[in-house]
Amino acid sequence: MGKIDPRVVKTRKKLRQAFLDLLKTRQLMEMNIKDLTNQAGVTRGTFYLHYRDKDTFVETIMEEIIEDFYDHVVEYVPFEGNEDKKIPKIVLDRVFDYIGESPEFFVTLLKENDAEEYRLLFSDKMYDYILEHVSYGNSIPVRKTPKELLNNFLVYALLGIADAWVVEGKIYANHYMATNVSKLFKSELFIEIGLEEFFVAKMD
């Protein structure tokens, strides 16, 4: 695959940042192409060179940020010291780093009705990592727990705590938040289904 023109990358970054900036004052469905292009400092013609319409743009950016988030916060570690078997863990220090950089995106993900399909995407990706995390142990308890129950608890707990943290002005340090959320997630249910080490404050 050939290299992407740096001008294309630059324009897409501008539009993505414009999208995040507009989320501070507008909901997803309130945005329009004029808003985006004015905020990004590009022309409508340039926008249409990259995206078919506003809906395609929003879908692309929302999915891209969710993918970036998991790329940033997930780390694979050897299972019981075996380098040939690696499992994912979610590093909460990195979660709060990422959310702190783009809080409006996560507030939108948590609260907007129009973001429901992206909440589902966020949730489904987390569940995929959960299944991978328990893949070398006993995955039966996880599969016996209703997916919707586990996912809704995890997603709304994590995003809800992050939302409150942002609303209160991020008065607690990222690592303080990570350490305490990690403790919250070490519950009896988590131990039963093998997820007590899925959320970790940081990686040594």
C-alpha positions as a Markdown table, in Angstrom:
| # | Residue | x | y | z |
|---|---|---|---|---|
| 1 | Met | 0.0 | 0.0 | 0.0 |
| 2 | Gly | 1.4 | 3.4 | -1.0 |
| 3 | Lys | 2.1 | 6.2 | 1.4 |
| 4 | Ile | -0.7 | 8.6 | 2.2 |
| 5 | Asp | -0.1 | 12.1 | 1.0 |
| 6 | Pro | 0.9 | 14.2 | 4.1 |
| 7 | Arg | -1.5 | 16.9 | 2.9 |
| 8 | Val | -4.4 | 14.4 | 3.3 |
| 9 | Val | -3.2 | 13.4 | 6.8 |
| 10 | Lys | -3.0 | 17.1 | 7.8 |
| 11 | Thr | -6.5 | 17.9 | 6.5 |
| 12 | Arg | -8.0 | 14.9 | 8.2 |
| 13 | Lys | -6.3 | 15.9 | 11.5 |
| 14 | Lys | -7.7 | 19.4 | 11.2 |
| 15 | Leu | -11.2 | 18.1 | 10.6 |
| 16 | Arg | -10.9 | 15.7 | 13.5 |
| 17 | Gln | -9.8 | 18.4 | 15.8 |
| 18 | Ala | -12.5 | 20.7 | 14.6 |
| 19 | Phe | -15.0 | 17.9 | 15.4 |
| 20 | Leu | -13.7 | 17.6 | 18.9 |
| 21 | Asp | -13.7 | 21.3 | 19.4 |
| 22 | Leu | -17.3 | 21.6 | 18.3 |
| 23 | Leu | -18.4 | 18.9 | 20.7 |
| 24 | Lys | -17.7 | 21.3 | 23.5 |
| 25 | Thr | -20.8 | 23.3 | 22.5 |
| 26 | Arg | -22.8 | 21.2 | 20.1 |
| 27 | Gln | -24.4 | 17.7 | 19.9 |
| 28 | Leu | -23.6 | 15.3 | 17.1 |
| 29 | Met | -26.7 | 16.1 | 15.1 |
| 30 | Glu | -26.3 | 19.9 | 15.5 |
| 31 | Met | -23.1 | 20.0 | 13.5 |
| 32 | Asn | -23.0 | 20.8 | 9.9 |
| 33 | Ile | -20.4 | 20.9 | 7.2 |
| 34 | Lys | -20.1 | 24.7 | 7.4 |
| 35 | Asp | -19.3 | 24.5 | 11.1 |
| 36 | Leu | -16.7 | 21.8 | 10.5 |
| 37 | Thr | -14.9 | 23.5 | 7.6 |
| 38 | Asn | -15.0 | 26.9 | 9.3 |
| 39 | Gln | -13.5 | 25.5 | 12.5 |
| 40 | Ala | -10.9 | 23.5 | 10.6 |
| 41 | Gly | -10.0 | 26.3 | 8.3 |
| 42 | Val | -10.6 | 24.3 | 5.1 |
| 43 | Thr | -13.0 | 24.7 | 2.2 |
| 44 | Arg | -16.2 | 22.7 | 1.6 |
| 45 | Gly | -14.6 | 21.4 | -1.6 |
| 46 | Thr | -11.7 | 20.1 | 0.5 |
| 47 | Phe | -14.1 | 18.4 | 2.9 |
| 48 | Tyr | -15.9 | 16.6 | 0.0 |
| 49 | Leu | -12.6 | 15.3 | -1.3 |
| 50 | His | -12.2 | 13.3 | 1.9 |
| 51 | Tyr | -15.8 | 12.5 | 3.0 |
| 52 | Arg | -19.0 | 11.8 | 1.1 |
| 53 | Asp | -21.2 | 13.8 | 3.6 |
| 54 | Lys | -21.5 | 14.8 | 7.2 |
| 55 | Asp | -22.9 | 11.4 | 8.4 |
| 56 | Thr | -20.0 | 9.6 | 6.8 |
| 57 | Phe | -17.5 | 12.0 | 8.4 |
| 58 | Val | -19.1 | 11.6 | 11.9 |
| 59 | Glu | -19.2 | 7.8 | 11.6 |
| 60 | Thr | -15.5 | 7.7 | 10.4 |
| 61 | Ile | -14.3 | 10.0 | 13.2 |
| 62 | Met | -16.2 | 8.3 | 16.0 |
| 63 | Glu | -15.0 | 4.8 | 15.0 |
| 64 | Glu | -11.5 | 6.1 | 14.5 |
| 65 | Ile | -11.3 | 7.7 | 18.0 |
| 66 | Ile | -12.7 | 4.5 | 19.6 |
| 67 | Glu | -10.1 | 2.5 | 17.8 |
| 68 | Asp | -7.3 | 4.9 | 18.8 |
| 69 | Phe | -8.5 | 4.8 | 22.4 |
| 70 | Tyr | -8.2 | 1.0 | 22.7 |
| 71 | Asp | -4.8 | 1.1 | 20.8 |
| 72 | His | -3.6 | 3.5 | 23.5 |
| 73 | Val | -5.0 | 1.8 | 26.7 |
| 74 | Val | -4.6 | -1.9 | 26.0 |
| 75 | Glu | -1.3 | -3.7 | 26.6 |
| 76 | Tyr | -0.6 | -7.3 | 26.0 |
| 77 | Val | 1.3 | -9.2 | 28.7 |
| 78 | Pro | 2.5 | -12.8 | 29.0 |
| 79 | Phe | 0.0 | -15.2 | 30.5 |
| 80 | Glu | 1.5 | -16.6 | 33.7 |
| 81 | Gly | 5.0 | -15.7 | 32.4 |
| 82 | Asn | 4.5 | -17.5 | 29.0 |
| 83 | Glu | 5.8 | -15.2 | 26.2 |
| 84 | Asp | 4.0 | -17.3 | 23.6 |
| 85 | Lys | 0.6 | -16.7 | 25.3 |
| 86 | Lys | -0.3 | -13.0 | 25.7 |
| 87 | Ile | -3.5 | -11.5 | 27.1 |
| 88 | Pro | -4.8 | -7.9 | 27.0 |
| 89 | Lys | -5.1 | -5.6 | 30.0 |
| 90 | Ile | -6.6 | -2.2 | 30.2 |
| 91 | Val | -4.2 | 0.3 | 31.7 |
| 92 | Leu | -6.3 | 2.8 | 33.7 |
| 93 | Asp | -3.5 | 5.4 | 33.8 |
| 94 | Arg | -3.7 | 5.5 | 30.1 |
| 95 | Val | -7.5 | 5.6 | 30.1 |
| 96 | Phe | -7.5 | 8.8 | 32.2 |
| 97 | Asp | -4.6 | 10.3 | 30.1 |
| 98 | Tyr | -6.7 | 9.8 | 26.9 |
| 99 | Ile | -10.0 | 10.9 | 28.3 |
| 100 | Gly | -8.3 | 14.0 | 29.8 |
| 101 | Glu | -7.1 | 15.0 | 26.3 |
| 102 | Ser | -10.6 | 14.6 | 24.6 |
| 103 | Pro | -13.2 | 14.8 | 27.4 |
| 104 | Glu | -16.0 | 16.0 | 25.2 |
| 105 | Phe | -15.8 | 12.9 | 23.0 |
| 106 | Phe | -16.4 | 10.7 | 26.0 |
| 107 | Val | -19.2 | 12.9 | 27.4 |
| 108 | Thr | -20.9 | 12.6 | 24.0 |
| 109 | Leu | -20.3 | 8.8 | 24.0 |
| 110 | Leu | -21.9 | 8.5 | 27.5 |
| 111 | Lys | -24.8 | 10.9 | 27.2 |
| 112 | Glu | -26.1 | 11.5 | 23.7 |
| 113 | Asn | -28.9 | 9.4 | 22.3 |
| 114 | Asp | -27.4 | 9.8 | 18.8 |
| 115 | Ala | -24.2 | 8.2 | 20.0 |
| 116 | Glu | -25.9 | 4.9 | 20.9 |
| 117 | Glu | -24.4 | 2.9 | 18.0 |
| 118 | Tyr | -20.9 | 4.1 | 19.0 |
| 119 | Arg | -21.5 | 3.2 | 22.7 |
| 120 | Leu | -22.3 | -0.3 | 21.4 |
| 121 | Leu | -19.1 | -0.3 | 19.4 |
| 122 | Phe | -17.1 | 0.8 | 22.4 |
| 123 | Ser | -18.8 | -1.8 | 24.5 |
| 124 | Asp | -18.4 | -4.7 | 22.0 |
| 125 | Lys | -14.7 | -3.9 | 21.6 |
| 126 | Met | -14.2 | -4.1 | 25.4 |
| 127 | Tyr | -16.1 | -7.4 | 25.5 |
| 128 | Asp | -13.8 | -8.8 | 22.8 |
| 129 | Tyr | -10.8 | -7.9 | 24.9 |
| 130 | Ile | -12.5 | -9.5 | 27.9 |
| 131 | Leu | -12.9 | -12.8 | 26.1 |
| 132 | Glu | -9.3 | -12.6 | 24.9 |
| 133 | His | -8.1 | -11.8 | 28.5 |
| 134 | Val | -9.7 | -15.0 | 29.9 |
| 135 | Ser | -8.9 | -17.1 | 26.8 |
| 136 | Tyr | -6.1 | -19.1 | 28.5 |
| 137 | Gly | -7.9 | -19.5 | 31.8 |
| 138 | Asn | -11.4 | -20.6 | 32.5 |
| 139 | Ser | -13.7 | -18.5 | 30.2 |
| 140 | Ile | -16.9 | -20.3 | 31.1 |
| 141 | Pro | -17.8 | -18.0 | 34.1 |
| 142 | Val | -17.5 | -14.9 | 31.8 |
| 143 | Arg | -19.7 | -16.5 | 29.1 |
| 144 | Lys | -22.3 | -17.5 | 31.7 |
| 145 | Thr | -22.6 | -13.9 | 32.9 |
| 146 | Pro | -25.0 | -12.0 | 30.6 |
| 147 | Lys | -23.0 | -9.9 | 28.2 |
| 148 | Glu | -25.3 | -6.9 | 28.5 |
| 149 | Leu | -25.1 | -7.0 | 32.3 |
| 150 | Leu | -21.3 | -7.1 | 32.3 |
| 151 | Asn | -20.8 | -4.6 | 29.4 |
| 152 | Asn | -23.3 | -2.0 | 30.7 |
| 153 | Phe | -21.7 | -2.1 | 34.1 |
| 154 | Leu | -18.2 | -1.7 | 32.8 |
| 155 | Val | -19.0 | 1.0 | 30.1 |
| 156 | Tyr | -21.3 | 3.1 | 32.2 |
| 157 | Ala | -19.1 | 2.8 | 35.3 |
| 158 | Leu | -15.9 | 3.7 | 33.5 |
| 159 | Leu | -17.4 | 6.5 | 31.4 |
| 160 | Gly | -19.5 | 7.8 | 34.3 |
| 161 | Ile | -16.5 | 8.0 | 36.7 |
| 162 | Ala | -14.5 | 9.8 | 33.9 |
| 163 | Asp | -17.4 | 12.2 | 33.3 |
| 164 | Ala | -17.6 | 13.2 | 36.9 |
| 165 | Trp | -13.8 | 13.6 | 37.0 |
| 166 | Val | -13.9 | 15.9 | 34.1 |
| 167 | Val | -16.9 | 17.9 | 35.3 |
| 168 | Glu | -15.2 | 18.4 | 38.7 |
| 169 | Gly | -12.2 | 19.9 | 36.9 |
| 170 | Lys | -9.9 | 16.9 | 37.0 |
| 171 | Ile | -8.9 | 17.8 | 40.5 |
| 172 | Tyr | -7.5 | 14.3 | 41.1 |
| 173 | Ala | -4.4 | 13.2 | 39.3 |
| 174 | Asn | -4.7 | 10.6 | 36.6 |
| 175 | His | -2.8 | 8.0 | 38.6 |
| 176 | Tyr | -4.9 | 8.6 | 41.7 |
| 177 | Met | -8.1 | 8.0 | 39.6 |
| 178 | Ala | -6.5 | 4.9 | 38.0 |
| 179 | Thr | -5.5 | 3.4 | 41.3 |
| 180 | Asn | -8.9 | 3.8 | 42.9 |
| 181 | Val | -10.9 | 2.7 | 39.9 |
| 182 | Ser | -8.7 | -0.4 | 39.7 |
| 183 | Lys | -9.7 | -1.1 | 43.3 |
| 184 | Leu | -13.4 | -0.6 | 42.6 |
| 185 | Phe | -13.1 | -3.2 | 39.8 |
| 186 | Lys | -11.6 | -5.9 | 42.0 |
| 187 | Ser | -15.1 | -7.0 | 43.2 |
| 188 | Glu | -16.4 | -10.5 | 44.0 |
| 189 | Leu | -17.9 | -10.9 | 40.6 |
| 190 | Phe | -14.7 | -9.9 | 38.9 |
| 191 | Ile | -12.8 | -12.5 | 40.9 |
| 192 | Glu | -15.4 | -15.2 | 40.0 |
| 193 | Ile | -15.1 | -14.6 | 36.3 |
| 194 | Gly | -11.4 | -14.0 | 36.2 |
| 195 | Leu | -11.3 | -10.3 | 35.5 |
| 196 | Glu | -9.7 | -9.0 | 38.7 |
| 197 | Glu | -6.5 | -8.3 | 36.8 |
| 198 | Phe | -8.1 | -7.0 | 33.6 |
| 199 | Phe | -8.1 | -3.4 | 34.7 |
| 200 | Val | -4.7 | -2.4 | 36.1 |
| 201 | Ala | -3.7 | 1.1 | 37.4 |
| 202 | Lys | -0.4 | 1.1 | 35.4 |
| 203 | Met | 2.1 | -1.3 | 33.8 |
| 204 | Asp | 5.4 | -1.7 | 35.6 |
